[in-house]
Amino acid sequence: MGSSVRDLAAATPATRDKYIDLLRVASLGTVVLGHWLMAAVSVGDDGRVAVGNLLAVQPRLQLLTWVLQVMPVFFFVGGFSHALSYRSLRRGAERAGTEGERALYAVFLRARLQRLLRPTMVFIGVWGSAALLLQLAGASGGLLDVSLRLVAQPLWFIGIYLAMVAFTPPLLRLHERWGWGAFGALVAAAGCVDVLRFGFGVPYAGFLNFAFVWLAVHQLGFLRADGRLRRPYVLAGAGLGAAVLLVACGPYPLSMVGMPGERISNMAPPTFALLCHGLWLVGGVELLRAAAGRWLRRPRVWRLVVAANGVSMTAFLWHLTAMLGVYGVLLGLGVRLPEPATGEWWAQAPVRGVVAGVVTAGLVAVFRGFERPSVVKGARGASGSGRVAAVGVVLCLFGVLGLSLVGFGGMLDGRTAVLVAVRVTAPVAVAMTLAGWLLVERTGRT
């Protein structure tokens, strides 16, 4: 790995935006560290294991989510990368003629989703098989039941990202025609959804903001790719000011992540306040670009970013498995877990984090090979149509979102969860994800 990382770092074109790579790694790393810190595992008087949220135990810490809820940064980076990738493939398709243009969408989906879906399918396969075997063996209770539910929750992020990739071509065309106007339309749509949701109580209206909020942040990546984010301080100031006003005067909670038992969450479905939070974060990281660029010119720093980028999705998928495994070992050894947010709990937090990091590194070493994409040179000779690939993405999207809600527990019991207004089971969600992935892989192959 060391020599290959050195070779990749040394071969980096001078035109590559290294800061985008740093933001991708830093945003996923912040999410991982945040999950490790927020997990408040406790054992009740009846011996039952519960996993709560530190921010619910200590509400004052919810202000930290205004800095640590960095998923908008990752989606912003995705918009930048998707714009460059699609334009590159589009130029190749234009040279290839009608055949290449017809296959462009399928090739683009496969090119962008390989490093996302392949490690995700391995993760689902391993956990799905383990859950099935455990249920057949009659194993249940304790931390196991909680783990089978929790490890699937980060898959919601995969589903949202799939939607962003799928919508890139039409939204990029809108951006190329209307620029800031296309972004403004998405922002206005997100605001109207919240008016319908909170002002008029329209049922299910809020779910539209899973698209409008995240696609608006994604659209900022298109603007960044064209060099049109020239005044990031305006974006940061307007976003922060609006978020403060909305939380202070509106129905929006302080936390920018979901809290147990909350009547209203800024995350599920996303709110206009979360969109404003995303605007301030994007503006904020853009203000740091020049300073970070000087730091990234150091060869050792850039090699570290290159190495982390090569395994970031694998680490994200398995980090909760590692954390829950650490807690499982502690409970198995009879170690007493301190009450969350106490002095003893805080004293143990760095140790738990380091051990979880070591376990995650071990899991990454085992599964990292599935994150390596094959080279896609163009759209000529693709074996399927864009319509079939679109069906595949939709199946994957609903499959992983459904699985993030229902979890891996009770695979044979018919346990369900409600996805928007439809009930899904774990086996059905797994089947949809697998079928969708195979369609994307097959139709975009060149």
C-alpha positions as CSV (number, residue, x, y, z in Angstrom):
1,M,0.0,0.0,0.0
2,G,2.8,2.4,0.9
3,S,4.5,2.3,-2.5
4,S,1.2,2.5,-4.4
5,V,0.1,5.5,-2.4
6,R,3.5,7.2,-3.1
7,D,3.1,6.5,-6.8
8,L,-0.5,7.9,-6.8
9,A,0.5,11.0,-4.9
10,A,3.5,11.6,-7.1
11,A,1.4,11.2,-10.3
12,T,-1.2,13.7,-9.1
13,P,-1.8,16.2,-12.0
14,A,-1.0,19.8,-11.1
15,T,-4.6,20.8,-12.0
16,R,-6.2,18.5,-9.4
17,D,-8.1,20.3,-6.7
18,K,-6.5,18.6,-3.7
19,Y,-8.6,20.5,-1.2
20,I,-11.7,18.7,-2.5
21,D,-10.0,15.4,-1.6
22,L,-9.2,16.7,1.8
23,L,-12.8,17.8,2.4
24,R,-14.1,14.3,1.4
25,V,-11.8,12.6,3.9
26,A,-12.3,15.1,6.6
27,S,-16.1,15.1,6.4
28,L,-16.4,11.3,6.6
29,G,-13.8,11.2,9.4
30,T,-15.7,13.8,11.4
31,V,-18.9,11.7,11.0
32,V,-17.1,8.6,12.2
33,L,-15.6,10.4,15.3
34,G,-18.9,12.0,16.0
35,H,-20.7,8.6,16.0
36,W,-18.1,7.1,18.3
37,L,-18.4,10.0,20.7
38,M,-22.2,10.3,20.7
39,A,-22.9,6.6,21.4
40,A,-24.0,6.4,25.1
41,V,-24.1,2.6,25.9
42,S,-25.5,1.8,29.3
43,V,-26.8,-1.3,31.2
44,G,-30.0,-0.9,33.1
45,D,-30.9,-2.4,36.5
46,D,-32.6,-5.2,34.7
47,G,-29.5,-6.0,32.7
48,R,-30.8,-4.7,29.4
49,V,-28.3,-2.9,27.2
50,A,-29.4,0.4,25.7
51,V,-27.6,2.7,23.2
52,G,-28.6,6.3,23.7
53,N,-27.2,9.6,22.4
54,L,-24.8,11.7,24.4
55,L,-26.5,14.9,23.0
56,A,-29.8,13.8,24.6
57,V,-28.1,13.2,28.0
58,Q,-26.3,16.6,27.8
59,P,-28.5,18.9,25.7
60,R,-26.0,21.8,25.9
61,L,-23.6,19.8,23.7
62,Q,-26.1,20.0,20.8
63,L,-24.6,23.3,19.8
64,L,-21.5,21.2,18.7
65,T,-23.6,19.8,15.8
66,W,-23.4,23.2,14.2
67,V,-19.8,22.4,13.5
68,L,-19.7,18.6,13.6
69,Q,-22.8,17.9,11.3
70,V,-20.7,17.9,8.2
71,M,-22.7,15.7,5.8
72,P,-23.5,18.9,3.8
73,V,-19.8,19.3,3.1
74,F,-19.6,15.7,1.7
75,F,-22.6,16.3,-0.6
76,F,-21.1,19.6,-1.7
77,V,-17.9,17.7,-2.6
78,G,-19.9,15.2,-4.4
79,G,-21.5,17.8,-6.6
80,F,-18.1,19.1,-7.6
81,S,-16.8,15.7,-8.5
82,H,-19.9,14.6,-10.3
83,A,-19.9,17.7,-12.5
84,L,-16.3,17.1,-13.6
85,S,-16.9,13.4,-14.1
86,Y,-20.0,13.8,-16.2
87,R,-18.5,16.5,-18.4
88,S,-15.5,14.4,-19.1
89,L,-17.6,11.4,-20.1
90,R,-19.9,13.7,-22.1
91,R,-16.9,14.9,-24.2
92,G,-15.9,11.4,-24.8
93,A,-19.5,10.4,-25.8
94,E,-19.7,13.3,-28.2
95,R,-16.5,12.1,-30.0
96,A,-18.0,8.5,-30.0
97,G,-21.2,9.7,-31.8
98,T,-24.7,8.6,-31.3
99,E,-23.8,5.2,-29.7
100,G,-21.7,6.9,-27.0
101,E,-24.3,9.5,-26.2
102,R,-27.0,6.9,-25.8
103,A,-24.9,5.0,-23.3
104,L,-23.6,8.0,-21.5
105,Y,-26.0,7.9,-18.5
106,A,-25.4,4.2,-17.8
107,V,-21.6,4.6,-18.0
108,F,-21.7,7.7,-15.7
109,L,-23.8,5.9,-13.1
110,R,-21.5,2.9,-13.0
111,A,-18.3,5.0,-13.0
112,R,-19.5,7.1,-10.1
113,L,-21.1,4.3,-8.1
114,Q,-18.5,1.6,-8.2
115,R,-16.6,2.8,-5.1
116,L,-19.9,3.3,-3.3
117,L,-21.9,0.2,-4.2
118,R,-19.3,-2.5,-4.2
119,P,-18.2,-2.1,-0.6
120,T,-21.8,-1.4,0.4
121,M,-22.9,-4.7,-1.1
122,V,-20.1,-6.6,0.7
123,F,-21.2,-4.9,4.0
124,I,-24.8,-5.9,3.4
125,G,-23.9,-9.4,2.4
126,V,-21.7,-9.9,5.5
127,W,-24.1,-8.5,8.0
128,G,-27.2,-10.0,6.3
129,S,-25.6,-13.5,6.4
130,A,-24.4,-13.1,10.0
131,A,-27.9,-11.9,11.1
132,L,-29.5,-14.9,9.4
133,L,-27.1,-17.4,11.0
134,L,-27.5,-15.8,14.4
135,Q,-31.3,-16.0,14.2
136,L,-31.2,-19.6,13.1
137,A,-28.9,-20.4,16.0
138,G,-31.3,-18.7,18.4
139,A,-28.9,-16.0,19.5
140,S,-30.6,-12.8,20.7
141,G,-30.7,-10.2,23.5
142,G,-28.2,-7.8,25.0
143,L,-26.1,-5.7,22.7
144,L,-26.7,-8.0,19.7
145,D,-30.2,-6.9,19.0
146,V,-29.2,-3.3,19.3
147,S,-26.3,-3.8,17.0
148,L,-28.3,-5.5,14.3
149,R,-30.5,-2.4,14.1
150,L,-27.8,0.3,14.5
151,V,-25.1,-0.9,12.1
152,A,-27.5,-0.4,9.2
153,Q,-28.5,3.2,10.0
154,P,-25.6,4.9,8.2
155,L,-27.0,3.4,4.9
156,W,-29.4,6.3,4.7
157,F,-26.4,8.4,3.6
158,I,-25.7,5.9,0.7
159,G,-29.3,6.3,-0.4
160,I,-29.2,10.1,-0.5
161,Y,-25.9,9.9,-2.4
162,L,-27.3,7.5,-4.9
163,A,-30.1,10.1,-5.6
164,M,-27.5,12.8,-6.1
165,V,-25.6,10.8,-8.7
166,A,-28.8,9.9,-10.5
167,F,-30.0,13.5,-10.7
168,T,-26.6,14.9,-11.7
169,P,-27.2,15.0,-15.5
170,P,-30.5,16.9,-15.6
171,L,-29.5,19.2,-12.7
172,L,-26.2,19.9,-14.4
173,R,-28.0,20.9,-17.5
174,L,-30.2,23.3,-15.5
175,H,-27.1,24.7,-13.8
176,E,-25.3,25.2,-17.2
177,R,-28.4,27.2,-18.4
178,W,-29.4,29.1,-15.2
179,G,-26.4,29.0,-12.9
180,W,-27.3,30.5,-9.5
181,G,-30.9,30.5,-10.6
182,A,-31.1,26.7,-10.6
183,F,-29.7,26.7,-7.0
184,G,-32.1,29.4,-6.0
185,A,-35.0,27.4,-7.3
186,L,-34.1,24.4,-5.1
187,V,-33.7,26.7,-2.1
188,A,-37.1,28.2,-2.7
189,A,-38.6,24.8,-3.1
190,A,-37.2,23.6,0.2
191,G,-38.6,26.7,1.9
192,C,-42.0,26.1,0.4
193,V,-42.0,22.6,1.7
194,D,-41.4,23.7,5.2
195,V,-44.2,26.3,4.9
196,L,-46.6,23.5,3.8
197,R,-45.3,21.2,6.6
198,F,-45.3,23.6,9.5
199,G,-47.7,26.3,8.4
200,F,-50.4,24.2,6.9
201,G,-49.8,20.8,8.3
202,V,-49.8,19.1,4.9
203,P,-49.0,15.4,5.5
204,Y,-45.9,13.9,4.0
205,A,-44.8,17.2,2.4
206,G,-41.7,17.2,4.5
207,F,-40.3,14.1,2.7
208,L,-39.8,16.3,-0.4
209,N,-37.0,18.0,1.3
210,F,-34.9,14.8,1.2
211,A,-34.5,15.9,-2.4
212,F,-34.7,19.7,-2.3
213,V,-32.4,20.3,0.7
214,W,-29.6,17.8,-0.2
215,L,-29.8,18.6,-4.0
216,A,-29.4,22.3,-3.2
217,V,-26.2,21.6,-1.3
218,H,-25.1,19.3,-4.2
219,Q,-25.8,22.1,-6.6
220,L,-23.3,24.3,-4.8
221,G,-20.7,21.8,-5.9
222,F,-21.5,22.6,-9.6
223,L,-21.0,26.3,-8.8
224,R,-17.7,25.5,-7.2
225,A,-16.6,23.4,-10.2
226,D,-17.3,26.5,-12.4
227,G,-15.4,28.8,-10.0
228,R,-18.6,30.8,-9.2
229,L,-18.3,30.6,-5.4
230,R,-16.3,33.9,-5.3
231,R,-17.7,35.3,-2.0
232,P,-17.9,32.4,0.4
233,Y,-18.1,34.8,3.4
234,V,-21.5,35.9,2.1
235,L,-22.7,32.3,1.8
236,A,-21.3,31.5,5.3
237,G,-22.8,34.7,6.9
238,A,-26.2,34.4,5.3
239,G,-26.5,30.7,6.1
240,L,-25.4,31.1,9.7
241,G,-27.6,34.1,10.3
242,A,-30.7,32.4,8.8
243,A,-30.1,29.2,10.7
244,V,-29.8,31.1,14.0
245,L,-33.1,33.0,13.3
246,L,-35.0,29.9,12.3
247,V,-33.9,28.0,15.4
248,A,-34.5,31.0,17.7
249,C,-37.9,32.0,16.3
250,G,-39.3,28.9,14.5
251,P,-40.2,25.4,15.2
252,Y,-36.7,24.0,14.5
253,P,-34.7,22.3,17.2
254,L,-31.1,23.3,18.2
255,S,-29.5,20.0,17.1
256,M,-28.6,19.5,13.5
257,V,-28.7,15.8,13.9
258,G,-31.7,13.7,15.0
259,M,-32.4,13.3,18.7
260,P,-34.3,10.4,20.3
261,G,-37.9,11.2,21.0
262,E,-37.9,14.6,19.3
263,R,-41.2,15.7,17.8
264,I,-39.4,17.6,15.1
265,S,-36.0,16.6,13.7
266,N,-33.8,18.8,11.4
267,M,-32.6,15.6,9.7
268,A,-35.5,13.3,9.1
269,P,-36.9,14.8,7.0
270,P,-34.4,17.6,6.4
271,T,-35.6,21.1,7.2
272,F,-34.9,24.5,5.8
273,A,-32.8,25.2,8.9
274,L,-30.5,22.3,8.0
275,L,-30.2,23.7,4.5
276,C,-29.1,27.1,6.0
277,H,-26.7,25.2,8.2
278,G,-25.3,23.5,5.1
279,L,-24.8,26.9,3.4
280,W,-22.8,28.2,6.3
281,L,-20.6,25.1,6.4
282,V,-19.9,25.2,2.7
283,G,-19.0,28.9,2.9
284,G,-16.9,28.3,6.0
285,V,-14.8,25.5,4.4
286,E,-14.3,27.6,1.3
287,L,-12.9,30.4,3.4
288,L,-10.2,27.9,4.6
289,R,-9.3,26.8,1.1
290,A,-6.2,29.0,0.6
291,A,-4.6,28.0,4.0
292,A,-5.4,24.3,3.4
293,G,-3.9,24.5,-0.1
294,R,-0.6,25.6,1.3
295,W,-0.6,22.7,3.8
296,L,-1.5,20.2,1.1
297,R,1.6,21.1,-0.9
298,R,3.6,19.1,1.6
299,P,4.3,15.7,0.1
300,R,3.7,13.8,3.3
301,V,0.4,15.4,4.0
302,W,-0.8,14.8,0.4
303,R,0.2,11.1,0.6
304,L,-1.9,10.8,3.8
305,V,-4.9,12.3,2.1
306,V,-4.5,10.0,-0.9
307,A,-4.2,6.9,1.4
308,A,-7.3,7.9,3.4
309,N,-9.3,8.6,0.2
310,G,-8.7,5.1,-1.0
311,V,-10.4,3.5,2.1
312,S,-12.8,6.2,3.3
313,M,-16.0,4.6,2.3
314,T,-15.0,1.2,3.7
315,A,-14.1,2.9,7.0
316,F,-17.5,4.7,7.1
317,L,-19.4,1.5,6.5
318,W,-17.7,-0.5,9.2
319,H,-17.0,2.1,11.9
320,L,-20.2,1.3,13.9
321,T,-19.4,-2.4,13.7
322,A,-16.0,-1.7,15.3
323,M,-17.5,0.6,18.0
324,L,-20.2,-1.9,19.0
325,G,-17.7,-4.7,18.9
326,V,-15.6,-2.8,21.4
327,Y,-18.6,-2.4,23.7
328,G,-19.5,-6.0,23.2
329,V,-16.0,-7.2,24.4
330,L,-16.2,-4.9,27.4
331,L,-19.6,-6.3,28.4
332,G,-18.4,-9.9,27.7
333,L,-15.4,-9.3,30.0
334,G,-17.7,-8.0,32.8
335,V,-16.2,-4.4,32.6
336,R,-18.6,-2.0,34.3
337,L,-19.7,0.8,31.9
338,P,-19.9,4.2,33.6
339,E,-23.0,6.3,33.3
340,P,-22.8,8.4,30.1
341,A,-21.5,12.0,30.4
342,T,-20.0,11.4,33.9
343,G,-16.4,12.2,34.6
344,E,-15.4,8.5,34.5
345,W,-17.2,8.2,31.1
346,W,-15.3,11.1,29.7
347,A,-12.0,9.7,31.0
348,Q,-12.7,6.4,29.1
349,A,-13.8,8.1,25.9
350,P,-10.3,8.6,24.4
351,V,-9.4,4.9,25.1
352,R,-12.6,3.6,23.6
353,G,-12.1,5.8,20.5
354,V,-8.5,4.6,20.0
355,V,-9.5,0.9,20.3
356,A,-12.5,1.5,17.9
357,G,-10.0,3.1,15.5
358,V,-7.7,0.1,15.7
359,V,-10.6,-2.3,15.1
360,T,-11.9,-0.2,12.2
361,A,-8.4,-0.3,10.6
362,G,-8.4,-4.1,10.9
363,L,-11.8,-4.2,9.1
364,V,-10.6,-1.8,6.5
365,A,-7.5,-4.1,5.8
366,V,-9.9,-7.0,5.2
367,F,-12.5,-5.2,3.0
368,R,-10.6,-2.3,1.4
369,G,-10.1,-4.2,-1.9
370,F,-13.8,-3.8,-2.8
371,E,-13.4,0.0,-2.9
372,R,-11.0,0.0,-5.8
373,P,-12.8,1.0,-9.0
374,S,-12.0,-0.2,-12.5
375,V,-11.0,2.3,-15.1
376,V,-13.8,3.7,-17.2
377,K,-12.4,5.3,-20.4
378,G,-15.6,6.3,-22.2
379,A,-19.2,5.4,-23.3
380,R,-18.4,3.5,-26.5
381,G,-19.5,-0.1,-26.3
382,A,-21.6,0.1,-23.2
383,S,-23.9,-2.9,-22.9
384,G,-27.1,-1.3,-21.8
385,S,-29.4,1.7,-21.7
386,G,-29.7,4.6,-19.4
387,R,-33.3,3.7,-18.6
388,V,-32.3,0.3,-17.3
389,A,-29.5,1.9,-15.3
390,A,-32.0,4.4,-13.8
391,V,-34.2,1.6,-12.7
392,G,-31.2,0.0,-11.0
393,V,-30.4,3.2,-9.1
394,V,-34.0,3.6,-7.9
395,L,-34.0,0.0,-6.7
396,C,-30.7,0.5,-4.9
397,L,-31.9,3.8,-3.4
398,F,-35.1,2.4,-1.9
399,G,-33.3,-0.8,-0.9
400,V,-30.6,0.9,1.2
401,L,-33.0,3.4,2.7
402,G,-35.4,0.6,3.7
403,L,-32.5,-1.3,5.2
404,S,-31.3,1.7,7.1
405,L,-34.7,1.9,8.8
406,V,-35.5,-1.8,9.4
407,G,-32.0,-3.0,10.2
408,F,-30.7,-6.6,10.0
409,G,-32.6,-8.0,13.0
410,G,-35.5,-10.5,12.6
411,M,-34.6,-11.4,9.0
412,L,-37.1,-14.3,9.2
413,D,-39.8,-12.7,11.3
414,G,-41.3,-10.3,8.8
415,R,-40.2,-7.3,10.8
416,T,-41.1,-4.1,8.9
417,A,-40.3,-0.4,8.9
418,V,-42.2,2.4,7.1
419,L,-40.3,4.0,4.2
420,V,-42.3,7.2,3.4
421,A,-45.7,5.4,3.3
422,V,-44.6,1.9,2.4
423,R,-43.7,-1.0,4.7
424,V,-40.5,-2.8,3.9
425,T,-38.8,-5.9,5.3
426,A,-35.0,-6.6,5.5
427,P,-35.1,-9.4,2.9
428,V,-37.0,-7.3,0.4
429,A,-34.7,-4.3,1.0
430,V,-31.6,-6.6,0.5
431,A,-33.1,-8.0,-2.7
432,M,-33.9,-4.6,-4.1
433,T,-30.4,-3.4,-3.4
434,L,-28.8,-6.4,-5.0
435,A,-31.0,-6.3,-8.1
436,G,-30.4,-2.6,-8.5
437,W,-26.6,-3.0,-8.2
438,L,-26.5,-5.7,-10.8
439,L,-28.4,-3.6,-13.2
440,V,-26.1,-0.6,-12.7
441,E,-23.0,-2.8,-13.1
442,R,-24.3,-4.6,-16.2
443,T,-25.7,-1.7,-18.2
444,G,-22.7,0.6,-17.6
445,R,-20.0,-1.9,-18.4
446,T,-17.8,-0.9,-21.4
